[in-house]
Structures are given as structure tokens and as C-alpha cells.
Amino acid sequence: MKRTLITALAIVCLFGLAAYIALMNVAKLQDKVFQRAMLAKVSSSRESLYNSDSLDLVFCGSGSPMPDPKRKQACIAVFAGDQFYLIDTGPGSAPRLSNMGVPTGGLKGVLWTHYHSDHIGGIGEVILNSWAGGRKAPLDIWGPAGVEQVVSGFNQAYALEFSYRTAHHGPGIFPADGSRLIPHRVDVPSEQDSVIILDQDGLKITAFLVDHRPIEPALGYRIDYRGRSAIFSGDTVNTPNMVRYGKDVDVMVHEALSTTITGIMAQVMDASGQPNRANILREVPAIHTLPAEAVRTANEANAQLLVFSHIVPPVLNRLMEKMFMRGLDEIRDPATTLLGFDGLHLSLPVGSDKIQVSAINR
């Protein structure tokens, strides 16, 4: 019996080796395998996200400016019926969307929270990928004061690049209008005020002020769609506006920074002769929110689900995840708090209070 099993295993190994050798050396076989893989990838495109019966959030960038092999920089895709918007466009977010099979040709606009590079630096890739995906109209960009300057700069910086695309492939594939950004300045009069920037087809987008000083103004956004809701903090210290505008929200997406981890990192940087990096690590908490503060905000707002995003510093393994989430289960039910990751998909069906949590190509 033992000899028979060994013989069978040897035959399987030989067949596997022969198949590998053939794949590496036979051109027609390579082409056929590649074609099947491409067909499977294209067929898995997530067109169902354009679904009128749910509000869907897809995390395409849950990281921060610090290099992070697991998380791209700030970006969250919002699908409400056939309407698709991005909240921030951090570097790497467009390729992440593409790798997840998220169709971007229907992108209608971008909501910028502020102008740190990790929130806007990927806009060129967003333009190109959504343009190639079929978007033909200019892309609307909403943001706080300064949006005209930033948009003008990107339009100028990419003018030659995008003119080459149209010249090469023709206006039928790359119509010139699709390469342009149109700025829309959002002015919120005071911390006690909010501004509705869009209200159509059941979707309402509300902007409000958060506190990211000395970066100001900085915005947070609330999304309401047919009875479902989500609020996004952008970058901020702990602010009462997240409670004021996040009351009874289904999903609260809140930035968070762990001083437990950054404090240890600063000590290591000092010891290794890198005082500049150590000082940055000690100063950066002054403009961000601690995880426990975000949890208390979610509790006060009665948010059904809290998701951490813009995670500082990079959380690279289970040990660091434990350190980041340390003590939070004492002040909030851990089943209602998530550490965000790229590929996290939250689906909020209309006419329900359920939140369906899944992962796309994690």
C-alpha cells in the first residue's frame, strides 16, 4: 500500500514537472494559458457595484504618506445606484481599483478633503484609467479653498501627456474633454455649518469642516443614499463635527494614528541617529486622531460600524494590528469596529439596516 502511494505521488510529480516544462517552452501553450487567465480577469469586472439597491464603499487606499506595502494612499470609492464618486485620490489608488476589477469608466466626480499629497497625488492615474474605461466628459473635482489652483496645476502638468493619448488612439477612444478636470470650490462658512454639494437621484453629499490645522480649511463628507449613510473624516484631530454630522450614521470612516507605535518608532529613530524622522514621528500626532478618540466619537454619534482608515503608521503584521487596536474592545464592541484595508467592501442594501462586509482581492 505504501509503495503504491509513493509510486502514485511520483507519477503526479512527474506529470506536474512535465506540464511546467511544457508551459515554459511551448509558445502556443503559453498563449492559451495567458488568454484564459485574461478572460477570467476581465469577466470578473465588478459591474454589479453600479446597483441602485445599495450604497457600496470600496477601500482603494487605506494607508498614509508612510510607505506601506499593504495599503495605498487615501482613496475610497462610493457607489450609489449608477453614481460613482471617489473620496480623495492618493498615489496608487487607481491601479488598486484596476487590480480589484472595479470599473472606473462611470466615475462622475472626486471629493477632495484637503491638499496633502497623499490625498491628491494619484489624480493623473485616476483621469487616465477612467478615461480609458469610457468616461468622455470632464471630471468634476470638489474641494475646499485652493481647489482652483490645484486643479489648474494638474491640468497643466498633464496637458502634454493627455494630448499624446488622443493623438495616438484618436478622439473616439480618448476624446479631449475626458482629460480635463473641472474645479468646484466648497466654502463652508463655519464649524456649525454644512454645505450640500450634490442632491440628485436619491444621493445627497454634504460637506463640513474638520480640524487639520495648520492645513485649513479641511473637509469631511457625509453620504446619504435612500436611507443608508456613511461619513468620512478626512484628516483631522478629534472633532465634534464628526458627532454633529455623523449622528446615527450606518458607517463612520475615521482616520487614526497610534502613538503607541509611533512613540516606539521615534525612540528607535533617535537611537539609530535619525533625529529628523524621530521629530516627525513625535509631531505628527498633533494633527491626527487617536484610535480611542475615534471610538468614543463613533459611540457618541451612535454609528453602527466604525472603520479605521488613513492608518498611521503602517500596520504590517498581526502584532502591530494588536498594538493599534489595543484597549478598544473595552470601550466599544469589537464586532462593530474594523481596521480598514485595501479591498474592503461594505455593501449597505436599501430598505435594510444590514452592512455586508467582504474583501475584494485582499
QUITA-V625765 format. One record per residue. N is the residue number from 0. RES is the residue in one small letter. SS is DSSP state (a for helix, b for strand, c for the rest). PHI is phi in whole degrees, 0 to 359 (NA if undefined). Layout:
# QUITA-V625765
n=N res=RES ss=SS phi=PHI
n=N res=RES ss=SS phi=PHI
This chain:
# QUITA-V625765
n=0 res=m ss=c phi=NA
n=1 res=k ss=a phi=295
n=2 res=r ss=a phi=295
n=3 res=t ss=a phi=296
n=4 res=l ss=a phi=297
n=5 res=i ss=a phi=296
n=6 res=t ss=a phi=297
n=7 res=a ss=a phi=297
n=8 res=l ss=a phi=297
n=9 res=a ss=a phi=296
n=10 res=i ss=a phi=294
n=11 res=v ss=a phi=300
n=12 res=c ss=a phi=297
n=13 res=l ss=a phi=295
n=14 res=f ss=a phi=297
n=15 res=g ss=a phi=298
n=16 res=l ss=a phi=296
n=17 res=a ss=a phi=296
n=18 res=a ss=a phi=296
n=19 res=y ss=a phi=295
n=20 res=i ss=a phi=299
n=21 res=a ss=a phi=296
n=22 res=l ss=a phi=298
n=23 res=m ss=a phi=281
n=24 res=n ss=a phi=233
n=25 res=v ss=c phi=254
n=26 res=a ss=a phi=300
n=27 res=k ss=a phi=297
n=28 res=l ss=a phi=293
n=29 res=q ss=a phi=302
n=30 res=d ss=a phi=296
n=31 res=k ss=a phi=292
n=32 res=v ss=a phi=296
n=33 res=f ss=a phi=297
n=34 res=q ss=a phi=299
n=35 res=r ss=a phi=294
n=36 res=a ss=a phi=296
n=37 res=m ss=a phi=294
n=38 res=l ss=a phi=298
n=39 res=a ss=a phi=295
n=40 res=k ss=a phi=292
n=41 res=v ss=a phi=294
n=42 res=s ss=a phi=292
n=43 res=s ss=c phi=270
n=44 res=s ss=c phi=305
n=45 res=r ss=c phi=268
n=46 res=e ss=a phi=298
n=47 res=s ss=a phi=295
n=48 res=l ss=a phi=297
n=49 res=y ss=c phi=279
n=50 res=n ss=c phi=236
n=51 res=s ss=c phi=291
n=52 res=d ss=c phi=259
n=53 res=s ss=b phi=201
n=54 res=l ss=b phi=257
n=55 res=d ss=b phi=239
n=56 res=l ss=b phi=240
n=57 res=v ss=b phi=236
n=58 res=f ss=b phi=275
n=59 res=c ss=b phi=255
n=60 res=g ss=b phi=191
n=61 res=s ss=c phi=253
n=62 res=g ss=c phi=261
n=63 res=s ss=c phi=228
n=64 res=p ss=c phi=295
n=65 res=m ss=c phi=291
n=66 res=p ss=c phi=306
n=67 res=d ss=c phi=218
n=68 res=p ss=c phi=291
n=69 res=k ss=c phi=259
n=70 res=r ss=c phi=229
n=71 res=k ss=c phi=283
n=72 res=q ss=c phi=275
n=73 res=a ss=c phi=313
n=74 res=c ss=b phi=188
n=75 res=i ss=b phi=224
n=76 res=a ss=b phi=270
n=77 res=v ss=b phi=240
n=78 res=f ss=b phi=246
n=79 res=a ss=b phi=229
n=80 res=g ss=c phi=64
n=81 res=d ss=c phi=264
n=82 res=q ss=b phi=256
n=83 res=f ss=b phi=228
n=84 res=y ss=b phi=228
n=85 res=l ss=b phi=250
n=86 res=i ss=b phi=259
n=87 res=d ss=c phi=70
n=88 res=t ss=c phi=221
n=89 res=g ss=c phi=291
n=90 res=p ss=c phi=306
n=91 res=g ss=c phi=88
n=92 res=s ss=a phi=288
n=93 res=a ss=a phi=294
n=94 res=p ss=a phi=300
n=95 res=r ss=a phi=297
n=96 res=l ss=a phi=302
n=97 res=s ss=a phi=298
n=98 res=n ss=a phi=296
n=99 res=m ss=c phi=276
n=100 res=g ss=c phi=78
n=101 res=v ss=c phi=280
n=102 res=p ss=c phi=286
n=103 res=t ss=c phi=254
n=104 res=g ss=c phi=297
n=105 res=g ss=c phi=268
n=106 res=l ss=b phi=301
n=107 res=k ss=b phi=259
n=108 res=g ss=b phi=182
n=109 res=v ss=b phi=233
n=110 res=l ss=b phi=248
n=111 res=w ss=c phi=271
n=112 res=t ss=c phi=274
n=113 res=h ss=c phi=192
n=114 res=y ss=c phi=246
n=115 res=h ss=c phi=295
n=116 res=s ss=a phi=300
n=117 res=d ss=a phi=286
n=118 res=h ss=a phi=249
n=119 res=i ss=a phi=231
n=120 res=g ss=c phi=294
n=121 res=g ss=c phi=264
n=122 res=i ss=a phi=296
n=123 res=g ss=a phi=300
n=124 res=e ss=a phi=292
n=125 res=v ss=a phi=296
n=126 res=i ss=a phi=302
n=127 res=l ss=a phi=297
n=128 res=n ss=a phi=292
n=129 res=s ss=a phi=287
n=130 res=w ss=a phi=296
n=131 res=a ss=a phi=295
n=132 res=g ss=c phi=280
n=133 res=g ss=c phi=121
n=134 res=r ss=c phi=289
n=135 res=k ss=c phi=248
n=136 res=a ss=c phi=271
n=137 res=p ss=c phi=303
n=138 res=l ss=b phi=263
n=139 res=d ss=b phi=282
n=140 res=i ss=b phi=237
n=141 res=w ss=b phi=259
n=142 res=g ss=b phi=190
n=143 res=p ss=c phi=289
n=144 res=a ss=c phi=312
n=145 res=g ss=c phi=108
n=146 res=v ss=a phi=297
n=147 res=e ss=a phi=296
n=148 res=q ss=a phi=296
n=149 res=v ss=a phi=293
n=150 res=v ss=a phi=296
n=151 res=s ss=a phi=301
n=152 res=g ss=a phi=295
n=153 res=f ss=a phi=293
n=154 res=n ss=a phi=302
n=155 res=q ss=a phi=289
n=156 res=a ss=a phi=297
n=157 res=y ss=c phi=259
n=158 res=a ss=a phi=301
n=159 res=l ss=a phi=293
n=160 res=e ss=a phi=307
n=161 res=f ss=a phi=284
n=162 res=s ss=a phi=294
n=163 res=y ss=a phi=296
n=164 res=r ss=a phi=298
n=165 res=t ss=a phi=294
n=166 res=a ss=a phi=296
n=167 res=h ss=a phi=284
n=168 res=h ss=a phi=262
n=169 res=g ss=c phi=93
n=170 res=p ss=c phi=291
n=171 res=g ss=c phi=293
n=172 res=i ss=c phi=265
n=173 res=f ss=c phi=237
n=174 res=p ss=c phi=298
n=175 res=a ss=a phi=303
n=176 res=d ss=a phi=300
n=177 res=g ss=a phi=292
n=178 res=s ss=a phi=269
n=179 res=r ss=c phi=265
n=180 res=l ss=b phi=256
n=181 res=i ss=b phi=245
n=182 res=p ss=b phi=280
n=183 res=h ss=b phi=227
n=184 res=r ss=b phi=283
n=185 res=v ss=c phi=252
n=186 res=d ss=c phi=253
n=187 res=v ss=c phi=257
n=188 res=p ss=c phi=301
n=189 res=s ss=c phi=204
n=190 res=e ss=c phi=295
n=191 res=q ss=c phi=272
n=192 res=d ss=c phi=251
n=193 res=s ss=b phi=222
n=194 res=v ss=b phi=229
n=195 res=i ss=b phi=276
n=196 res=i ss=b phi=261
n=197 res=l ss=b phi=203
n=198 res=d ss=b phi=208
n=199 res=q ss=b phi=203
n=200 res=d ss=c phi=51
n=201 res=g ss=c phi=85
n=202 res=l ss=b phi=257
n=203 res=k ss=b phi=235
n=204 res=i ss=b phi=243
n=205 res=t ss=b phi=243
n=206 res=a ss=b phi=252
n=207 res=f ss=b phi=212
n=208 res=l ss=b phi=276
n=209 res=v ss=b phi=237
n=210 res=d ss=b phi=247
n=211 res=h ss=b phi=238
n=212 res=r ss=c phi=304
n=213 res=p ss=c phi=275
n=214 res=i ss=b phi=274
n=215 res=e ss=b phi=209
n=216 res=p ss=b phi=284
n=217 res=a ss=b phi=232
n=218 res=l ss=b phi=244
n=219 res=g ss=b phi=248
n=220 res=y ss=b phi=226
n=221 res=r ss=b phi=242
n=222 res=i ss=b phi=247
n=223 res=d ss=b phi=237
n=224 res=y ss=b phi=216
n=225 res=r ss=c phi=48
n=226 res=g ss=c phi=91
n=227 res=r ss=b phi=251
n=228 res=s ss=b phi=208
n=229 res=a ss=b phi=210
n=230 res=i ss=b phi=232
n=231 res=f ss=b phi=233
n=232 res=s ss=c phi=281
n=233 res=g ss=c phi=60
n=234 res=d ss=c phi=265
n=235 res=t ss=c phi=193
n=236 res=v ss=c phi=283
n=237 res=n ss=c phi=302
n=238 res=t ss=c phi=227
n=239 res=p ss=c phi=295
n=240 res=n ss=a phi=294
n=241 res=m ss=a phi=289
n=242 res=v ss=a phi=279
n=243 res=r ss=a phi=302
n=244 res=y ss=c phi=261
n=245 res=g ss=c phi=253
n=246 res=k ss=c phi=301
n=247 res=d ss=c phi=60
n=248 res=v ss=c phi=288
n=249 res=d ss=c phi=288
n=250 res=v ss=b phi=231
n=251 res=m ss=b phi=249
n=252 res=v ss=b phi=258
n=253 res=h ss=b phi=232
n=254 res=e ss=b phi=294
n=255 res=a ss=b phi=200
n=256 res=l ss=b phi=228
n=257 res=s ss=c phi=265
n=258 res=t ss=a phi=286
n=259 res=t ss=a phi=301
n=260 res=i ss=a phi=281
n=261 res=t ss=a phi=296
n=262 res=g ss=a phi=296
n=263 res=i ss=a phi=295
n=264 res=m ss=a phi=299
n=265 res=a ss=a phi=296
n=266 res=q ss=a phi=298
n=267 res=v ss=a phi=294
n=268 res=m ss=a phi=296
n=269 res=d ss=a phi=300
n=270 res=a ss=a phi=294
n=271 res=s ss=c phi=265
n=272 res=g ss=c phi=77
n=273 res=q ss=c phi=236
n=274 res=p ss=a phi=296
n=275 res=n ss=a phi=298
n=276 res=r ss=a phi=294
n=277 res=a ss=a phi=296
n=278 res=n ss=a phi=294
n=279 res=i ss=a phi=300
n=280 res=l ss=a phi=296
n=281 res=r ss=a phi=280
n=282 res=e ss=a phi=272
n=283 res=v ss=a phi=297
n=284 res=p ss=a phi=298
n=285 res=a ss=a phi=295
n=286 res=i ss=a phi=240
n=287 res=h ss=c phi=226
n=288 res=t ss=c phi=248
n=289 res=l ss=b phi=283
n=290 res=p ss=a phi=306
n=291 res=a ss=a phi=295
n=292 res=e ss=a phi=295
n=293 res=a ss=a phi=296
n=294 res=v ss=a phi=296
n=295 res=r ss=a phi=295
n=296 res=t ss=a phi=298
n=297 res=a ss=a phi=298
n=298 res=n ss=a phi=297
n=299 res=e ss=a phi=294
n=300 res=a ss=a phi=281
n=301 res=n ss=c phi=62
n=302 res=a ss=c phi=286
n=303 res=q ss=c phi=292
n=304 res=l ss=b phi=227
n=305 res=l ss=b phi=252
n=306 res=v ss=b phi=236
n=307 res=f ss=b phi=279
n=308 res=s ss=b phi=219
n=309 res=h ss=b phi=49
n=310 res=i ss=b phi=280
n=311 res=v ss=b phi=235
n=312 res=p ss=c phi=278
n=313 res=p ss=c phi=304
n=314 res=v ss=c phi=255
n=315 res=l ss=c phi=262
n=316 res=n ss=c phi=203
n=317 res=r ss=a phi=296
n=318 res=l ss=a phi=299
n=319 res=m ss=a phi=292
n=320 res=e ss=a phi=298
n=321 res=k ss=a phi=298
n=322 res=m ss=a phi=295
n=323 res=f ss=a phi=296
n=324 res=m ss=c phi=266
n=325 res=r ss=c phi=303
n=326 res=g ss=c phi=82
n=327 res=l ss=a phi=289
n=328 res=d ss=a phi=291
n=329 res=e ss=a phi=278
n=330 res=i ss=c phi=240
n=331 res=r ss=c phi=204
n=332 res=d ss=c phi=301
n=333 res=p ss=a phi=299
n=334 res=a ss=a phi=289
n=335 res=t ss=a phi=250
n=336 res=t ss=b phi=226
n=337 res=l ss=b phi=237
n=338 res=l ss=b phi=274
n=339 res=g ss=c phi=296
n=340 res=f ss=c phi=211
n=341 res=d ss=c phi=295
n=342 res=g ss=c phi=101
n=343 res=l ss=b phi=296
n=344 res=h ss=b phi=236
n=345 res=l ss=b phi=249
n=346 res=s ss=b phi=243
n=347 res=l ss=b phi=245
n=348 res=p ss=b phi=296
n=349 res=v ss=c phi=293
n=350 res=g ss=c phi=78
n=351 res=s ss=c phi=215
n=352 res=d ss=c phi=251
n=353 res=k ss=c phi=282
n=354 res=i ss=c phi=235
n=355 res=q ss=b phi=268
n=356 res=v ss=b phi=251
n=357 res=s ss=b phi=212
n=358 res=a ss=b phi=234
n=359 res=i ss=c phi=253
n=360 res=n ss=c phi=49
n=361 res=r ss=c phi=295
